[in-house]
């Protein structure tokens, strides 16, 4: 069986309906999208034999206190992050230590999020059709 050549995307959002919606949207646009429920699933996904090539992360899905900011910084050094936030979210300078993370406001239309994911992937040397 051939290996799936679609770009791998992990989506972590506190709302299960949003996770599933985003997975369907990205699957329809050529990604292999995986919905993640929590930090433990994200950690396991990043350590898997086929880790995600981009992570879409709702910062509210994680406890951003203490060492987690360090974990985000570590993650952003390993994989491109797209922080998916509510418009009223107050993001500290440096995006909780996630250098290079792109920030996209949540909205019903996913085009801006799609563009950010493709930009993040392309910026890391990935190949995406239809960008």
C-alpha positions as CSV (number, residue, x, y, z in Angstrom):
1,X,0.0,0.0,0.0
2,X,1.4,3.4,-1.0
3,X,2.2,5.9,1.7
4,X,-0.2,8.9,2.0
5,X,1.6,11.8,0.3
6,X,-0.9,14.4,1.6
7,X,0.5,16.9,4.0
8,X,-0.2,15.8,7.6
9,X,-2.0,18.3,9.8
10,X,-2.9,18.0,13.5
11,X,-5.8,20.1,14.8
12,X,-6.1,20.7,18.6
13,X,-9.2,22.7,19.6
14,X,-11.1,22.6,22.9
15,X,-14.4,22.3,21.0
16,X,-14.9,18.8,19.4
17,X,-17.3,20.2,16.8
18,X,-14.7,22.7,15.7
19,X,-12.0,20.0,15.6
20,X,-14.2,17.8,13.4
21,X,-15.3,20.7,11.2
22,X,-11.7,21.8,10.5
23,X,-10.6,18.2,9.8
24,X,-13.4,17.8,7.2
25,X,-12.5,21.2,5.6
26,X,-8.8,20.4,5.4
27,X,-9.4,16.8,4.2
28,X,-11.5,18.3,1.4
29,X,-8.5,20.5,0.5
30,X,-6.0,17.6,0.2
31,X,-4.6,17.3,3.8
32,X,-4.5,14.3,6.0
33,X,-6.0,15.9,9.1
34,X,-6.1,14.5,12.6
35,X,-8.3,15.8,15.4
36,X,-6.5,16.0,18.8
37,X,-8.3,16.4,22.1
38,X,-5.6,17.5,24.5
39,X,-1.9,18.0,25.1
40,X,-1.3,14.3,25.7
41,X,-2.6,13.5,22.2
42,X,-0.5,16.3,20.7
43,X,2.6,15.0,22.4
44,X,1.9,11.4,21.2
45,X,1.2,12.7,17.7
46,X,4.5,14.7,17.6
47,X,6.4,11.5,18.8
48,X,4.7,9.2,16.3
49,X,6.5,7.7,13.3
50,X,4.5,10.1,11.0
51,X,4.2,13.3,13.0
52,X,2.2,16.2,11.7
53,X,3.8,18.6,9.4
54,X,1.7,21.5,10.7
55,X,-0.2,21.9,14.0
56,X,-3.3,24.1,14.2
57,X,-3.6,24.9,17.9
58,X,-6.3,26.6,19.9
59,X,-4.3,28.0,22.8
60,X,-7.4,27.9,25.0
61,X,-7.3,24.1,24.7
62,X,-4.1,24.1,26.7
63,X,-3.1,25.4,30.1
64,X,-0.6,28.0,29.0
65,X,0.9,28.6,32.5
66,X,4.3,27.5,33.7
67,X,6.3,25.1,31.6
68,X,3.7,24.8,28.8
69,X,5.1,28.1,27.3
70,X,8.4,26.3,27.1
71,X,6.7,23.3,25.5
72,X,5.1,25.5,22.9
73,X,8.5,27.1,22.2
74,X,10.0,23.6,21.8
75,X,7.1,22.5,19.5
76,X,7.5,25.6,17.3
77,X,11.1,24.7,16.8
78,X,10.1,21.2,15.6
79,X,6.9,21.9,13.6
80,X,5.1,24.9,12.2
81,X,2.3,26.1,14.5
82,X,-0.8,28.1,13.5
83,X,-2.5,29.5,16.6
84,X,-6.2,29.6,16.0
85,X,-7.7,32.2,18.3
86,X,-10.9,34.1,19.1
87,X,-10.8,37.7,17.9
88,X,-10.8,39.0,21.5
89,X,-7.9,36.8,22.5
90,X,-5.0,38.6,24.0
91,X,-1.9,37.0,22.7
92,X,1.3,37.9,24.6
93,X,4.2,39.1,22.6
94,X,6.0,36.1,21.1
95,X,2.9,34.0,21.1
96,X,3.6,32.2,24.4
97,X,7.2,31.6,23.2
98,X,6.2,30.0,20.0
99,X,8.6,31.8,17.7
100,X,7.4,31.9,14.1
101,X,3.9,30.8,14.9
102,X,1.2,32.3,12.7
103,X,-1.9,33.6,14.3
104,X,-5.3,33.4,12.7
105,X,-8.6,34.6,14.2
106,X,-11.5,32.0,14.4
107,X,-14.2,32.7,11.9
108,X,-16.8,30.6,10.0
109,X,-14.9,31.0,6.7
110,X,-11.7,28.8,6.8
111,X,-9.9,30.4,3.9
112,X,-7.6,32.5,6.0
113,X,-6.8,29.5,8.2
114,X,-6.1,27.4,5.0
115,X,-3.8,30.1,3.7
116,X,-1.9,30.2,7.0
117,X,-1.5,26.4,7.1
118,X,-0.2,26.4,3.6
119,X,2.2,29.3,4.3
120,X,3.5,27.6,7.4
121,X,4.1,24.3,5.5
122,X,5.7,26.1,2.5
123,X,7.9,28.2,4.9
124,X,9.3,24.9,6.3
125,X,10.1,23.5,2.9
126,X,7.0,21.4,2.5
127,X,5.2,20.9,-0.8
128,X,1.6,21.8,-1.1
129,X,-0.5,21.8,-4.3
130,X,-3.0,24.5,-4.7
131,X,-1.3,27.0,-2.5
